[in-house]
Amino acid sequence: MVNEYTGPPPQEMETFLPQDGKNGATVYKFTTVKTDVEANGTAPYDPFKERLKLEHPTTDGETLTHLLKASLGTGILAMPVAFSYAGLAGGIFATVLTAFICTHCAYVLVKCGHTLYRRTHRSAMSFSEIAEVAFENGPAWGRSLGMPTSYCIRFGLFVTYFGTCAVYTVIIATNFKQVIEYYYGEELNLRFMIALLLVPLILLSWVPNLKYLAPVSMVANVFMGVGLGITFYYLVTDMPPVTERPLFQPIMQWPAFFAIVIFAMEAIGVVMPLENQMKTPQNFIGLCGVLNQGMAGVTLIYILLGFLGYVKYGSLAEGSITLNLPVHEIPAQAVKILIALAVYCTFGLQFYVCLDIGWVAIKDKFTKRPRLVEYVMRTILVAAAVLLAVAVPTIGPFIGLIGAFCFSILGLLIPIVIEMVTYWDEGFGPGNWIVWKNVIVAIFGTIALVFGSKNAIEEILTLYA
């Protein structure tokens, strides 16, 4: 198999600079005759024009809304605890560093996808398909690894996001349960509360595509924004002097910080589904692209909540900052309800990853009445997630372990491997700087893997010891 030359490895600046239109096609240069492209009078393949044929493409604004919701999950409520491991100044620096690396890895994945679109004349590919095609069109030693890598990515994403959906049902039920118990005066059964969510979650899962799911994500962002706004009010009320908190903590505590933040911020599973549904996918990356806009906003909110929460509560900050709020006050109760509603609305976006993977796996076997089969599959998957949550309401730490393992590998390590394989024949820039850059990312990913897994195992042992 002959790889088509696409120029040197793309840099992040190339995303918004003018292109010469030659990438993605083999061009043979002769001194006396025109190139094949010129002779045939045909233009190079443009994968982005094919996106115009999508039935329900999403706009840049709708994609940004989804991205914000995917990254602004419940993990943000643990930021004050994360800052306790790094200090005030250290926490700001480490959050920016984590956000930069996570964003860069997402950028690398999408940019490699765009390069492979042109090489293979395809207009869209999933995460697993990008890995498979990169290996199959890469160096000879790796071509047999394409299919196994694809299977591993699909399995890891499905397990992680399916588990996340189960955990979300527990979070929603727990928040409602706390408020209802306060007014009802008696303890309620958590499993019963989880079971009550079955029908609402099935109805949410029936939203047909990301285009129609965008308003739901917008509502989720509003709920989360109002909830965080009330939380900020509590944090700045009677806040102690900033000088009471250390600017930096010992460096040995920093890995615990990264373990918390990376899994709160990571959203690699939704990157390609969002890009695949965009009307203008070229706008996803770039200096002012959707990815950078979304992650810049997310990073600022993470820093603000972590900084203020740590100043307010210090070492007394709970794993979720809402647990520090006075439960007998109505604004604090409103926070719990708003967070629960935001998580409910987010369920649809997390579920879409599982749906996308599951449907790709079975669609070729059900060519008759595919729409009916798809909605049956949606219902079955939601019911399975709810049943898992009912059976094991304390599933959070176990999914945390899976997430620590999968997100470190899938979100940080796999994208840089794909980049190396995709541009293997073209080189890695002056002084092989891309190789050295990826070594740094690999070290960061390994730290997140080790300490994220360690923290999750400790939670499991604490829960069942």
N, C-alpha and C positions, 0 to 999 in steps of 0.2 A: 504494500500500500504506500502510495506516495503522498506525503503531506504537502499541502499548498502553502506557499510562503505568505505570511501575513505581516511581514515587517518585524521590527524589534519588539520585545515585550512591551505592551502598553503601559504607560505611566499614568498616574491619576490626572495630570495636567492634560493628557491627550483627549480626555473625555469631552472637553468643551472647546478644543482647538479645531479649526477647519480640517477636514479630512480630504485626501486626494482622490478617494473613490476607487483605489486599486486593491485595497485589502479584500481578501476573500476570493480572489481569482488568480489563477496561474498566468503570469505574464512572461512571455519569452521575448527577449530583446534581440533584434537583428539590426545590422547597420544599413541594409538596403531595402528591407521590407517592413511593413507595419506589423504591430503585434496582432496576435490572433483575435483579441478583443476588438481592436480597431477594424481589422479586416472583415470580421463577421458583422460589424455594426451593432453589437449587442452590449448593453451596459452591464457592469458587474452586479452580482446578486445583492439585492438590498433586503435583508430579512425584516426590516422595520416596516416596509411598505405592505408586507403580508399581514401585519397586525391589523390593518384597516378592515380585514375581512372578519374579525372577531364579532360574534353576535352581540355580546354585552361587554365591550371594553371599558376599563376604568380610566378616569381622568387622573392627572397628576395630583389634584387635590384629594380625590377619593383614596388614592394610593397612600398619600401622606397620612391621611386619617387612620387607615389600617395600620400603617407602620408605627404611628404613635401609640396606638392601642396595644399592639403586640409588644412594644418595649416598655410601656408604662403598666406593668402588671403589679401584682401584689408584692413582688419582691422589693419594690421601692420603699415599702413600709419598714424594711429592715435596715435602711441606710444609716440611721443613728447608731445602731449596733456596729455596723461596719466601720463608721468613723471612730468608734472607741478603740479599734485595733490599729488605726493609723494616725490619729490625732487630727486637729482641725486643719492645719496646713497640709499635713500628709494626706489626709482624706481627699482634699480638693485635687491635689496633684495626682493621686492614684486613681481617682474617678475619671479624670481627663485621660489618663494613660489607658485605662481599661476601655473607655469609650472609643478612643482612637484605634486601638487594636481590633476591637469587635467590628467597628465600622470598616476598617481596612480589609478585614477578612471577608466581609460581605461584599465590599467593592471588588475584591479579587475574584470572588465566585461569579458575580454578574459580568465582569469584564471578560473573563475566560469564556463565559457563555456566549457573549456577543462575538468573540473571535471564532468560536466553534460554529455558531450559526452560519457565518459566511463560508467557513471551510466545508460544511456539510449541506449547505443550502436548506437549512431549516430555520423556522421563524420563532420557535420556542422550545425550551427543554427544561425539564425539572432538575433539581439538584443531583439526583442519582444519574440521570441521563447525561448531564454534563461530565460527571466523573467517568462514566462508561465510555463516552465518545472521546474524551481527552486521552484516556489510556489506549483506546483502539487506534487513534490517529497519532499517537506519540511514539516514543522510542520502541525499538523491537522488543527489548527486554520486558516491557510492561504491557504489551498488547493482550496478553492472556489474563490480565488482572482486571480488565474492564467490567465484565459481568459480575465477578465476586464482589468488587467494590460497590457496584450499584446495588446489589442485594443487601449488603451490610448497611449502606446509607439508608435505604428504604426501611429496613427493619429497625434501625436505631431511631429514626425519626418517628416511625409509627408508635413504637413502644413509649418513647418519651412524651409525645403529644397526647397519646391516648391516656397515659397515666396522669398527665397534666389536667386533662378534662375530668378525670375522676377526682383529683384533688380539688378542682374548682367547685365541684358539687359539695364537697365537704366544707369549703370556705364559705360558700353562699349560705348553706344550712346553719353553720355555726354562728355567723353574724346575726341572722334573723332569730336564731334560738336565744342568743344572749339578750336581745331587746325584748322579745316576747316573754321570756322568763321573768324579767324585771317587773313587768306589769302584771303578768299572770300570777306570779308568786309561787309557782311550783316548777320543779325541774321537768323539762321535756325530753323525750327520747330522741337522740340525735339521728339514729337510723330512720325513724319515722319522718323526721324533717327532710332528710335526704330523699326518701322515697317520694315525698310530695313534689319534688322538683322534676320528676320523670316527664310528665306531660308538657310543662313549659319548655323544658330543654329540647324535647322532640320537635315542638313547634318551631323553636329557634333554628334547629338543624335543617328544617325544610326550606329555609331561605335559599333560593336556587343557586345564586352565584355571588361573587364578591361585589359585583355592581350593586346588587340590592342589599348586600350586607353593609355597605358603606354607611348608610344612615344609622344602623345599629351601632357601629363603631363610633360614630359621632356622638350618639347618646351616651355611650360608655365613657367617652372622653369628658363629656359634660359632668356626668356623675362623679367620675374620679377627680375632675378639677374642683368641683364644689366641695367634695369630701376632703381633698388636700387643703383647700382654702380654709375650711373650718379648723383643720389640724394645725395649720400655720398660725391661726389666731391663738390657739392654746399654747403653741410653742413660744410665741413672742410676748405673751402675757406673763409678767413677773419673771422674765428671763434673767438668770444670774449673769454677772459680768463674764465676758469672753475670756478674760485672763484666768479664770478659774479652771479652764480646761487646757491640757497640754497641746502644743502645736504639733508635736511629733511623738509617736510611740516607738518603742524598739523595733528595729527592722524585722526581727524574727516574728513579730505579730502581723506583719503586712500580708503574708500569704492568706491568712484567714480573711482579711479584707477583700482580696481579689476573689477568693472563693465565693463570697456572698454577692459581690457586685456583678461578677461576670454572668452568674446564673440568673440574676435579676434582670440584667440588661440584654442578654443574648436572645436573638430572635431569628437565628439562621434558617429555621424551618419554614418561615413564612416569606423569606426574601424572594425566592424564585416563583412561588405561586403568585405573589403580588406583581412581580416583573412580567410574568407570562400573560397576565390579564390587562396590562397597560396598553392604552392606545398609542402612546409615545414612549416605548421602553428606553429609548436613548436618553430620556430625561431622568431616568432613575438614578444614574450616576453622574458625576461631574461636580465641579466646585460648588455650584448652587443647585445640585440635583436633589431629588426627593430624599435620597438616602442621607445625604449630609444635613439637609434641613431638619429632617426628623430626629436624627441622632444628636444634633446640636441642641435642639430644644429639650430632648430627654435628658441629656447630660446636665444642663442647667438646673432642671427640676430635681434631679438626683442629688446634686451638690447642695442645693438650697435646703432640702428636707434633711439630709444627713448632717449638715452643719448646724442648723437650728435645733434639731432634735438632740444632738450630742451636747450642745451648749445648755439646753434646758434640763436634760435628765442625766447627763454624764454616764457613769457606769450603771445607773439604774434603768437605762433604756431597755425596753423589752424587745423580743424578737420581732414583734409588730408594734409600731409606735402607737397604734390605736389602743393597745392594751394599757398604755400609760394614761389614757384619758379617763376622766371621772365618769363612770357608767351611769350615775344618778342624774347627770345633767343632760338636758334634751339635745343640745348641740352635739355632744359626744355620741349620743344614740343615733342622731342623724348621720354622723360619719359612718357608723357601722352599717346602717341601711344603705347609704349611698355606695359604699365600697362593695357591699353584697350585690347591688344592682349593676355596678360597673363590671364586676367579675362575671355576672350572668350574661351581660351583653358581650363580653370578651370570649365567652365559651364558643360562640359561633366561629370566630376567627381561628382559635386553636383547633377546633374540630375540623375546620376546612383542610388542614394539613393531613389529618388521618383520612378524611374523605378522598382527597386527591390521590393519596397513595393506594388506598383500597380499591378505588374505582379503576385506576390504571391496571391493577392486577387482575381484575375480573371482567372488564368490559368486553373483551374479545370473546368471552364465553357466553355472553348474553346479548346477542345481536337483535333478538326479537323483544320488543317492548322495553328498550333499555331504560327509559325514564322511570317506569314502574320499578324495575330492579334497583335502580339507583336510590330511589326513595325508601325502598325496603331496607337496603343496606344502611342508609342514614339512620333509620329507626332502630335497627339492630345494634349499631355501634353505640348510639346514645344509651340504649337500654343496658348494654353491657358495661358501659362506664359507670352508670348509676348503680347497677348491681354490685360492681366491684367496690364502690364507695360504701354501699350499705353493708357489705360483708366485712370490709376492713376500713372503718372510719379513721383509723390512725395510719392511713397509707402514706401520708405526707413524707416522712423520713425515707421510706423505701423509694418513692419516686424521686426524692432528692438525691439519693445514691445513683439511680439510673440517669438522672439529669446531669449530675456531676460528671459521670463517665461519658455520656453521649454528647453533651454540649461542648465539653472540652475537645473531644475528638472531632465531632462534626462541625462545630462552629469555628474552631481555630486551626486544628491540624490538617483536616482534609482539604480546606480551600488552598492552603499553601502547597500541598502536594499536587493538587490539580494545576496550580499555576506553574510549578516546576515541569510537569509533564507536558502541558500545553505548549510551552515555549522552549522545550528542550533543544530543538534543532536550531532555533534562532539565536540562542544565547541569552545571557542574563544581565546585560548591561555592562558599563565600564567597571572593571575590577570585580565582576560578578557580584555587584552590590545587592541584587535581588536575592541571591543565595544567602548572604550574610543577614539581610533583613528577615528572611524566613527562618533562619536559625534562632534569631531573637524571639520571633513569634512562637516558635516551637518550644522554647524554654518557658515562655509565659504560659502556653497551653498545658505543658506538663505540670507546672506548679499548680494551675487551676485544677487539673485532674487529680493530683495527689491530695491536695488539701481539701478540695471539695468532697472527695470520697471519704476522707478522714472525718470531716465534720458530720457528714450524713451517717456514717457508721456509729459515731459517738452518740448521735441523737437516737438511733435505733437501740443502742445498748442502754441508754438512759431510760427509754420508754419501756423496755421489756426486762430490764435487770431486776 
